[in-house]
Structures are given as structure tokens and as C-alpha cells.
Amino acid sequence: MGIVNTWYESDHTLWMRDLMAKHPEWATEQQSGRALWWDLQLDASAQKDYAAAREAQKPYPYDVNFFGE
């Protein structure tokens, strides 16, 4: 393993740091967006029902020579 340059920051990182410094309100918008899509409370019984209702995928769905049933 070689020497790691811990002082280096990419142009994209510098650009993002500059934008976030100019627009600190974006941090709260980012957190609310994350809460909307990722921080969800899952209903275990609903998940169980979804899994039971799922149909098995047919083999080779993208094979052009497969005509199915």
C-alpha cells in the first residue's frame, strides 16, 4: 500500500462545499427529502403480504428466442 494523500479534495468536493456554504438552507431540505423517501417505518404485516402475493419471475425474460407459455 502506498502513501495516501489526505490533503487532496476533488474539484467536485470543493464545488459542493462552496455551494453548501452559500446555501445552508439546503441541508434542512436534504434531510426532509431523505425522511420522505428513506427513513420510513415499515409495516411488517404489509411486507409479509407483499412477499406472499409476489409472482415468481419466468426464466430468461429478455431472451428473444424464448416464447413463453
NORNOR-V553712 format. One line per field, one symbol per residue. psi: psi as a letter, one per 20 degrees, with the letter a starting at -180 (. if undefined). A space follows every 10 residues. Layout:
psi=???
//
This chain:
psi=qappniippr hgggghhggh hhmhihghhg hhhghghhmq opohhghggg hhipqqpqqm ijpijoia.
//
